[in-house]
Structure formats: C-alpha cells, structure tokens
Amino acid sequence: MIADVLSDAATRMDRAVEAAKDDFATVRTGRANPQLFQKILVDYYGTPTPLAQLASLANPEARTLVVTPYDKSALKAIEQAIRDQPNIGANPTNDGNLVRVTLPELTEERRREFVKLVRTKGEDAKVHVRGIRRKSKDDLDDLKSEFGEDELARAEKELDALTRSHVDAIDEALKRKEAELLEV
C-alpha cells in the first residue's frame, strides 16, 4: 500500500515536470521553434482544434515558421489564431497556400518579460508538485491504522526526497530556459 502511494506520487510528479517543460517550450526565444505553436487552438468549423492537427509546421530559417494547412479553407482561421496568440508578437502573412510567420527580434525588455513569465510557470509547476505531495501525505496518513509509525515516517521521508528531486528538475529546466531567453 505504501509503495503504491509513493509510486502514484512519482508518476504524477513526473507528468507535472514534463508538463512544465512543455509549457516552457511555448515561450519563444530568439529563434523560431514549432513548439511555440503547440498550444494554439484554431476555431475550425466551430470547434477549437490544436494547430498541429490542422497543419504541418516547418522552420526554414532562424526566425521564420511556415504553416502549411492540410485543408486550405482553414487558412484564415489559422492566420487569425496565430495573430491572436499572446507572447509571440508575430504578424502572419497568408499567400493563399500557406501561412508564413516571421518572428521579430526580441528586445532586452521583452526578454526580461519572458523570463518573468517562465518563472511564473515554473512556480506554478512547483506548486502543483507540492500539491501532489500533500495529497500523497494525506493518503499515507490514512494508512496509519494498517502500518507502524516507523514505516510511515520512512515513507514520508521518501516522499519528501521525491518531491525535492522533482522540484529540482523543474528548477533545472527553468535555469536552462532562462539562459536560452537571455542569450542574444
């Protein structure tokens, strides 16, 4: 039972760390990256649809992304969804077959704003990991009648170590992203 609680907590924390890394990838740096458009939802026939399901994304140059829709009728909707996306600052152009997105150079001030945004996302991810820890701790407390105090204390120490390692993983990803953002 204790092992199940710890295993579940580890799995959920792993997913939280991966989600944080994916979230960091959606914040743009100086170069264009198809992952920037990972969370863009396009209004496709009245249904919010992820951009990756409607089009292929290519990166022909350092600051340019080319979006080629599978269905040409979705061009306007894709262009509008990219234009409405905050934190990208791009103005997409539509040539009738594809959407070309040229990302402007980042100013120092804009880079600092993105660092703040990434730190906020990192803190949210750490809060989520701590929430998982709290829930698992409650689950362990519910097992008090079945197991001895020593076993539960050992399990709590394992849970704390698990939490610490996952928070450190988020901090490490955050440091890498900050360095990437501040790199000119």
N, C-alpha and C positions, 0 to 999 in steps of 0.2 A: 504494500500500500504506500509506504513512504517513497519507495523507488518510483512508483507510478506518478506520484505528485511531483517529484523532482524531474522526472523525465518529461512530463507535460509542461512544466515550467520552462525547461531548457528548450523545448521545441517552440513554444510560444515566444520566448525571448529571441531565439534565432530568427524567427519570422519578423519580429519587431526591428531587429538590426538590419535585415535585408530590406525591409520597407523604408527604413531611414536612408539607407544607401541609394535606393531607387528615388527617393524624394530629393536627395542631394543632387542626383544626376539631372533633375528637371530644372535646376538653377543654372543659367547659362554662364559660361566663362568667356574668354576672349575668342574662342573658336566655335564654329558651328558644330552641333552634335545632334544626331537624330533623336537621342533620348530627351532632348528639350521638349519635343512634341509628344512625348509618351502619354501625358495626361490630358491632352487636348481632346475635348469632346465636340464632335461636329453634329449639328442638327440635320440628320439625314432622313428625309421623309417623316419628320416629326419625332424621330427617336434619337436621343443622344448616343452617338456611336464613337468609339475611340478612333482617332485618325489612322492608326496603324491598320485597322480593319478596312479602311476605305481607300488607302493609297500606299504606294511604296515611297520610301524616303531615301534620297541619295545625297551624298556630301561631296560634290565635285571640287570645291575649293574650300579654303580655310574658313571663310565667313559666309559661305553660301550653302543653302539647302534647297534641293529640288524635290518637290512633292508631285508625284505622278499618280493621279487618281485612277482607280480601276473602272469607275463609272464617270464619264465626262460630265454628266449632269450634276455631279456633286462639286464641281469646280468652285462655283460661287460660295457655296456653304463652307467649303474648306478654307477658302481665302478669308471669309468673314470670321471663322473660328480662330484662325491664326492671328488676325488683326485684333480681335477682342481679348486675346490672351495677355494677362499682365506679366510683367517681369521679362518680357522678350524684347519689346521695343522695336519690332521689325515691321516693315511695311511690305507685305507680299505683293507680287505682281503676277497677273494671270495672262498667259499668252494664248489661251484657248485650248491648250493641250495639257499644260502643267502649271504649277504654281512655283515661282522662284522666290525664295526668301533670302534677302541679303541682310545679315545682322550688322548693325552699326558698331563701330569701335566703342569699347567701354571706357568711360571716363573714370578717373580715380574716385570721384564721389559715388558714382554708380557701383563701382566695385565694393566700396565700403558698405553701401546699402545691401548688396547681395551677401556680404559676409554676415551682416546682422540678420538677414533673412535665414541664412543657413544655420546660424547659431540658434535661432528660434526653433527651427525644425529639429535640430539636434536635441534641444532641451525638451521639446515635446516627445521625442522618441525615448529619452531617458525617463521621463515621467511615465510613459507607457510601460517601460520595463519595470519600473518600481511598482506600478500598479499590479503587474503580473506577480511580482514578488509578494505583495501584500495579500493577494488572493491565495497564492500558494501557502503562505504562512497561516492564513485562516484555515485552509484545508488541513494543514499539519496539526493545528490546534484542535480540530475536530477529531483527530485520531488519538487524543490523549488517553482515552479510556482503553484503547487497544494496545498501546505501546508504552514503554517506560520513558521516564523523563530524559535519561541519558541518550536514548535513541533519537528522541525528538530534538534534543539540543544539538546533537551531531548533524541531524538533517537540516536544522536551521542554519548551522554554520556552512553546510554545503550550499544551501540556498543563497546565503549571503555571498559566498565566493562566486557562485554562478551569476548573481546579479552584478557583482563588481566586474567580472570579466566581460559581460555584455555591455555595461556602461562604458568600460574602457574601449571596447570595439567601436562603439558609437563615437567616442571622443577621438579615436584614431582616424576614422573616416572623416570626421569633422575637420581635423587638422589638415588632412590631405586636400579636402575641398577648399579650405581657406587659402592654402598655399597656391592652389590652382587658380583661385579667383584673383589673388593679389599679384600673380605672375604677369608681367607685361610682355 
